[in-house]
Amino acid sequence: MKKKYYWIIGIVIIVLILFFYPKNCGNWGTAIDPNLTYKECTCFGIKYSEPLLGGGYIDCFGIPISYSCYKQFPSETGLQRIDIPCD
């Protein structure tokens, strides 16, 4: 009977490790370059981005659900964000 519980606990631990393993979820940036494409995702879990100057990568500790891509352009009122299709 104890072996059955060890198997169940082992399977639960493996599932939790696979669920919370960090997955790439996109990138972000503060640089204004018309050639840069930014990508973000909706994450079922914990979304984390490193606090770096100029930009960095976004990780999802869980399941990435949907992605959105955009470009940023400077305008008179600040930054203008234009949504584009993700490839």
N, C-alpha and C positions, 0 to 999 in steps of 0.2 A: 504494500500500500504506500510506503514511503517513496518508492521509486516513481510512482505515478505523480506524486506531488513535485518531485524534483524535475520531471519532464515538463510539467505545466509551468513551473517557475522559470525554467530555462527558456521555454518558448516565449513567455511573457517578457523576459529580459531581452531576448533577441529582437522581438517586435518593437520594444521601446527604444533600443539602440538604433534600429533602422529608421524609426519615426523621427527621432531627435537628431540624427546625423545631419550636419549642415549641408544644405544644397544651395548652389548659386542661384540667386534670385534677381540679378540685374546689376546695374551700376548707376551711380549718381555723380554729379559734378557741379562745380561752381564756375568753371571756365566758360566763357562765352565764345564758342566756335561754331559756325554754321555747319560744319562737317561732323560734329559730334552727335551721336544718337544715344539717348539715355533710355534705360529700360528699368521698369519697376514691376513688382508682382504683388498680388494679394496672397498672404500667407496664412494658412490654418496652423497656427503655432506661434513661434516667437520670431520676429523679424529683427535683424541686427545689421547695422552698418557701422563701420569703424569711423571714429571722429578724426578724419584726416583733412589736411588743407588741400583744396582743389578737387577732391572727389575720391571715390573708392568703390568697392564692391558691396553688394547687399547679400546677406546670407539669410536663409530661412531654416530655422530649426523646427521642422514640421513638414507640412505638405504645401508646396506652391500651387495656388489654385488658378489664377489668371494673370496674364502679363499685359502691360501697356507700354508703348514706346512713344517717345516724343523728342522734339528738337527745341532748343531755346534760341531766341533772337533778341538782341537789345532793341528797345523802342523808347519813345519819349516818356512813357509812363512806367518804365521798368523793364522787366523781362517778359517777353511774350512766349508762351508755350504753345506749340503746334503739335497735335497728336498725329502720329503716322502709323501705318500698319507694321506689326512686328514680322520679321522674316523668320 
